[in-house]
Amino acid sequence: MLKIKVNNSVSDLRNSSSKYIDVEVNCKKSDTVIDFDYKNKFAYKPFINSHDHLISNWFPRSGNHLPYTNSHIWVEENKNSESFLERNKIWENNGDFDLLNENAKLIVKMGMYKNIFSGVHILQDHIKQQKPEYYKMFDIYVIEQFTQCHSIILGNWWGGSTAEEEMKHSKGIIPFIIHLSEGIDNVSKSEFNILLEKDLLRMNTLIIHGICLTKDELSKISEVGASVCWCPSSNMYLIGQTLDVLSALEKGVNICLGTDSTMTGGIHLFDEFKHAKRACNKITGQVLYQMVTKNAEKALFLNDQSILHNQNNLLILEQMHDDIYENLLYQEIDNIDLLIHQSKPIYGNLAYFELFNLNSNDYEIFKIGNKEKFIIGHPQLLNSQIDEILGYHKNFPFLPF
């Protein structure tokens, strides 16, 4: 057991007013207590990214005719974009979308690091269902139990069954995930009614984007207990508008937050917090925190307490603002003091590393400015392997080196 002293912690993390946070982790000494620099630390539950496409975390963003009236136009145009064609030099889909291909692994693991470096320990990778081995190869929890359809108009062009068959397979006990109303034209505005006609609006439905959803449609979503994933950065870049999030919250809709991929979305979840505030100035840090914790747990049917248990997971951030929730809006990659997932340290300041009983071969040590950090795995090696295939260095803005 590790005890870490912090200045403050969120209410859903602590059991008392104590400044000490308990976390199960294998330390070199039993019952280790850490209290250095505690006045500069806030403790949180690690975050959940409710929408990402790990195979599409390439850069720069793509799109030649911005803003689009709907995302379906972009989906087709993207196939000829500079960013997409460069990504294809590493991995090109042959039609089966098997992400266990060795080169595909390089890209999806890069996407994993995008999430780790912004405090994420659970994410939803929206793609056709992969083989079980895929979900086991990550150092964070990539959700395996879900059903999905790419979109109501394009269908499951990337693989999987029809939307109706996918919903049936969910049995109402795992999420059914679908891009919907990602635009402002009549096609986008027609999609919600098609969803209703196909009987696909149910409690386990997770709508991604919902840019043009009306207040009446938001009421219907709330009535059935479905959820909407808000991706403001991607929406504003691609379409120029985003979900009416205040109306959605007023209607009682369960709203979670997602980054989307870096082909359209922000750099990482810290960036998404900032985009969310710019898109809706009235949104508070506390509401954003709920979107990446308890709201996401509900939307993604995360009921496994062994995954969510507070004593197995911990995120400590530097204090950049007096309010613990507003503090989220001021974070960057180097502000993560420590991230623990399932009792395993995966990222943080090197000062912690020597206290843990870890195999140093499983980690990389690096510096951000004058801060020494450790990270699980070998992201710099991944980057060099990508560079070798491309024949030049590829910069990923979500990596801190």
Secondary structure, 3 states (H helix, E strand, C coil): CEEEECCEECCCCCCCCCCEEEECCCECCCCEEECCCHHHEEEECCEEEEEECHHHCCCCCCCCCCCCCEHHHHHHHHCCCHHHHHHCCCCCCCCCCCCCCHHHHHHHHHHHHHHHCCCEEEEEECCCCCCHHHHHCCCCEECCCCEEEEECCCECCCCCCCHHHHHHHHCCCCCEEEEECCECCHHHHHHHHHHHHCCCCCCCEEEEECCCCCHHHHHHHHHHCCEEEECHHHHHHHCCCCCCHHHHHHCCCEEEECCCCCCCCCCCHHHHHHHHHHHCCCCCHHHHHHHCCHHHHHHCCCCCHHHHCHHHCEEEEECCCCCCCHHHHHCCHHHEEEEEECCEEEEEEHHHHCCECCCHHHEEEEEECCEEEEEECCHHHHHHHHHHHHCCCCCCCCCCC
